[in-house]
Amino acid sequence: MSLTRRGLIAGAATTSLMQRAAFAQTKGPVLRIGVLNDQSGPYRDDTGPTGVACARQAVQEFTAGRDMVVEVLSADHQNKPDIGAAIARQWFDQDGVDAIVDVPTSSVALAVNSVCREKNKVMLNSGAASADLTGKQCSPNTVHWTYDTYMLAKSTGGAMVKAGGDSWFFITADYVFGQQLQRDTAAFVREAGGTVMGSATYPFPGTTDFSSFLLQAQSSGAKVLGLCNSGADTINCIKQAREFGLMQSMKVAAMLMYNSNVHALGLETAQGLLLTESFYWNLNDRTRAFMDRIRPKTPNQWPNMVQAGDYAATLHYLKAVQDMGVAAAKADGRAAVARMKAMPTDDDCFGPGQIREDGRKIHPSYLFQAKTPAESSGPWDGLKMVATTPADQAFRPMSEGGCPLVHT
């Protein structure tokens, strides 16, 4: 059943009112966090319910034994900027929400970013890739946690060129994320001496047949097909590329792909693909410990880096709120973000790190390769590490972003 814009917003309000009633007798201010993401579309598995569960996990862990009450709301923005902005306004104006978490789809994230700044609330972005969130549209109310187009282009795109993939053709989702990812990857390809031999854009969301775009790529003569999309679109592109035999003549660079996508594809199809994540459940003892805690709540969809970012960003926000006091944090979103920047970050998903002046959260990025079926020990054991980009090199230098918050 499709949801109308009015019905979706009303549903978000109903959830809030029900949860508010449950805390009606609570003494002191209640902190409210809204997880806004794709609950029903192409990014559902990449964000969706598992992202909500990860944010709730952070709240559960942090509030245990503390005199702090935190509500978590959730809503589906349907990958539409007007719906995302409308939900954000209702949450802030009527439902007492203090911070919004996740917000995949760059066009939606940029719209919600503006609302959060206008209302002086907090945006903890994990799902969107637009580097503009820490560039020309940076905000003192926003932290960009997990990844961005620059990081993906540098890690995956740079590695492909070094391995001999010096001519590229792009298939690109026609909205902010896809456009910026193609732009950033093409820049790294050219910088390394490679060439871009063509590109094709497609309407997002709603495209499922990529055959005409794949045929254009195949006839271009390029060595590498760069997929500037994500979620179900990436999965469909790779499946159809296998069916057409394209992968016998071209290497495929999935510019934004997760272990959850590898799991959905199956290693028979995904094996050999290169992808970048800043979190992987089997990376180290701390990531495995997080997975042990969250697995009972997400048994069928293990967290990827975006969902882990929902956990980590929420946890750090709660630390800042405790440090400054709930009432003060609720009163001033800019002050809460400033406190987050002043405190070092540390969590089981990303380890120690920091938040820069432009709002960019800094941590390493990891280039992975999808395993062969013989290399895998189980259904979710899909990746092996190829290379690490250190935290101070993984993201665009602040001096190049054009963020007006940066003082040099």
KAHU-V586350 format. One record per residue. N is the residue number from 0. SS is DSSP state (2 for helix, 1 for strand, 0 for the rest). Layout:
n=N ss=SS
n=N ss=SS
//
This chain:
n=0 ss=0
n=1 ss=0
n=2 ss=0
n=3 ss=0
n=4 ss=2
n=5 ss=2
n=6 ss=2
n=7 ss=2
n=8 ss=2
n=9 ss=2
n=10 ss=2
n=11 ss=2
n=12 ss=2
n=13 ss=2
n=14 ss=2
n=15 ss=2
n=16 ss=2
n=17 ss=2
n=18 ss=2
n=19 ss=2
n=20 ss=2
n=21 ss=2
n=22 ss=0
n=23 ss=0
n=24 ss=0
n=25 ss=0
n=26 ss=0
n=27 ss=0
n=28 ss=0
n=29 ss=0
n=30 ss=1
n=31 ss=1
n=32 ss=1
n=33 ss=1
n=34 ss=1
n=35 ss=1
n=36 ss=1
n=37 ss=0
n=38 ss=0
n=39 ss=0
n=40 ss=0
n=41 ss=0
n=42 ss=0
n=43 ss=0
n=44 ss=0
n=45 ss=0
n=46 ss=0
n=47 ss=2
n=48 ss=2
n=49 ss=2
n=50 ss=2
n=51 ss=2
n=52 ss=2
n=53 ss=2
n=54 ss=2
n=55 ss=2
n=56 ss=2
n=57 ss=2
n=58 ss=2
n=59 ss=2
n=60 ss=2
n=61 ss=2
n=62 ss=2
n=63 ss=0
n=64 ss=0
n=65 ss=0
n=66 ss=0
n=67 ss=0
n=68 ss=0
n=69 ss=1
n=70 ss=1
n=71 ss=1
n=72 ss=1
n=73 ss=1
n=74 ss=1
n=75 ss=1
n=76 ss=0
n=77 ss=0
n=78 ss=0
n=79 ss=0
n=80 ss=2
n=81 ss=2
n=82 ss=2
n=83 ss=2
n=84 ss=2
n=85 ss=2
n=86 ss=2
n=87 ss=2
n=88 ss=2
n=89 ss=2
n=90 ss=2
n=91 ss=2
n=92 ss=2
n=93 ss=0
n=94 ss=0
n=95 ss=0
n=96 ss=0
n=97 ss=0
n=98 ss=1
n=99 ss=1
n=100 ss=1
n=101 ss=1
n=102 ss=0
n=103 ss=0
n=104 ss=0
n=105 ss=2
n=106 ss=2
n=107 ss=2
n=108 ss=2
n=109 ss=2
n=110 ss=2
n=111 ss=2
n=112 ss=2
n=113 ss=2
n=114 ss=2
n=115 ss=2
n=116 ss=2
n=117 ss=2
n=118 ss=2
n=119 ss=0
n=120 ss=0
n=121 ss=1
n=122 ss=1
n=123 ss=1
n=124 ss=1
n=125 ss=0
n=126 ss=0
n=127 ss=0
n=128 ss=0
n=129 ss=0
n=130 ss=2
n=131 ss=2
n=132 ss=2
n=133 ss=2
n=134 ss=0
n=135 ss=0
n=136 ss=0
n=137 ss=0
n=138 ss=0
n=139 ss=0
n=140 ss=0
n=141 ss=1
n=142 ss=1
n=143 ss=1
n=144 ss=0
n=145 ss=0
n=146 ss=0
n=147 ss=0
n=148 ss=2
n=149 ss=2
n=150 ss=2
n=151 ss=2
n=152 ss=2
n=153 ss=2
n=154 ss=2
n=155 ss=2
n=156 ss=2
n=157 ss=2
n=158 ss=2
n=159 ss=2
n=160 ss=2
n=161 ss=2
n=162 ss=0
n=163 ss=0
n=164 ss=0
n=165 ss=0
n=166 ss=1
n=167 ss=1
n=168 ss=1
n=169 ss=1
n=170 ss=1
n=171 ss=1
n=172 ss=1
n=173 ss=0
n=174 ss=0
n=175 ss=2
n=176 ss=2
n=177 ss=2
n=178 ss=2
n=179 ss=2
n=180 ss=2
n=181 ss=2
n=182 ss=2
n=183 ss=2
n=184 ss=2
n=185 ss=2
n=186 ss=2
n=187 ss=2
n=188 ss=2
n=189 ss=2
n=190 ss=2
n=191 ss=0
n=192 ss=0
n=193 ss=0
n=194 ss=1
n=195 ss=1
n=196 ss=1
n=197 ss=1
n=198 ss=1
n=199 ss=1
n=200 ss=1
n=201 ss=1
n=202 ss=0
n=203 ss=0
n=204 ss=0
n=205 ss=0
n=206 ss=0
n=207 ss=0
n=208 ss=0
n=209 ss=0
n=210 ss=2
n=211 ss=2
n=212 ss=2
n=213 ss=2
n=214 ss=2
n=215 ss=2
n=216 ss=2
n=217 ss=2
n=218 ss=2
n=219 ss=2
n=220 ss=0
n=221 ss=0
n=222 ss=0
n=223 ss=1
n=224 ss=1
n=225 ss=1
n=226 ss=1
n=227 ss=1
n=228 ss=0
n=229 ss=0
n=230 ss=2
n=231 ss=2
n=232 ss=2
n=233 ss=2
n=234 ss=2
n=235 ss=2
n=236 ss=2
n=237 ss=2
n=238 ss=2
n=239 ss=2
n=240 ss=2
n=241 ss=2
n=242 ss=2
n=243 ss=2
n=244 ss=0
n=245 ss=2
n=246 ss=2
n=247 ss=2
n=248 ss=0
n=249 ss=0
n=250 ss=1
n=251 ss=1
n=252 ss=1
n=253 ss=1
n=254 ss=0
n=255 ss=0
n=256 ss=0
n=257 ss=0
n=258 ss=2
n=259 ss=2
n=260 ss=2
n=261 ss=2
n=262 ss=2
n=263 ss=2
n=264 ss=2
n=265 ss=0
n=266 ss=2
n=267 ss=2
n=268 ss=2
n=269 ss=2
n=270 ss=0
n=271 ss=0
n=272 ss=0
n=273 ss=1
n=274 ss=1
n=275 ss=1
n=276 ss=1
n=277 ss=0
n=278 ss=0
n=279 ss=0
n=280 ss=0
n=281 ss=0
n=282 ss=0
n=283 ss=0
n=284 ss=2
n=285 ss=2
n=286 ss=2
n=287 ss=2
n=288 ss=2
n=289 ss=2
n=290 ss=2
n=291 ss=2
n=292 ss=2
n=293 ss=2
n=294 ss=2
n=295 ss=2
n=296 ss=2
n=297 ss=0
n=298 ss=0
n=299 ss=0
n=300 ss=0
n=301 ss=0
n=302 ss=0
n=303 ss=0
n=304 ss=2
n=305 ss=2
n=306 ss=2
n=307 ss=2
n=308 ss=2
n=309 ss=2
n=310 ss=2
n=311 ss=2
n=312 ss=2
n=313 ss=2
n=314 ss=2
n=315 ss=2
n=316 ss=2
n=317 ss=2
n=318 ss=2
n=319 ss=2
n=320 ss=2
n=321 ss=2
n=322 ss=2
n=323 ss=2
n=324 ss=0
n=325 ss=2
n=326 ss=2
n=327 ss=2
n=328 ss=2
n=329 ss=2
n=330 ss=2
n=331 ss=0
n=332 ss=2
n=333 ss=2
n=334 ss=2
n=335 ss=2
n=336 ss=2
n=337 ss=2
n=338 ss=2
n=339 ss=2
n=340 ss=2
n=341 ss=2
n=342 ss=0
n=343 ss=0
n=344 ss=1
n=345 ss=1
n=346 ss=1
n=347 ss=0
n=348 ss=0
n=349 ss=0
n=350 ss=1
n=351 ss=1
n=352 ss=1
n=353 ss=1
n=354 ss=1
n=355 ss=0
n=356 ss=0
n=357 ss=0
n=358 ss=0
n=359 ss=1
n=360 ss=1
n=361 ss=1
n=362 ss=0
n=363 ss=0
n=364 ss=1
n=365 ss=1
n=366 ss=1
n=367 ss=1
n=368 ss=1
n=369 ss=1
n=370 ss=0
n=371 ss=0
n=372 ss=0
n=373 ss=0
n=374 ss=0
n=375 ss=0
n=376 ss=0
n=377 ss=0
n=378 ss=0
n=379 ss=0
n=380 ss=0
n=381 ss=0
n=382 ss=1
n=383 ss=1
n=384 ss=1
n=385 ss=1
n=386 ss=1
n=387 ss=1
n=388 ss=1
n=389 ss=0
n=390 ss=2
n=391 ss=2
n=392 ss=2
n=393 ss=2
n=394 ss=0
n=395 ss=0
n=396 ss=0
n=397 ss=2
n=398 ss=2
n=399 ss=2
n=400 ss=0
n=401 ss=0
n=402 ss=0
n=403 ss=0
n=404 ss=0
n=405 ss=0
n=406 ss=0
n=407 ss=0
//
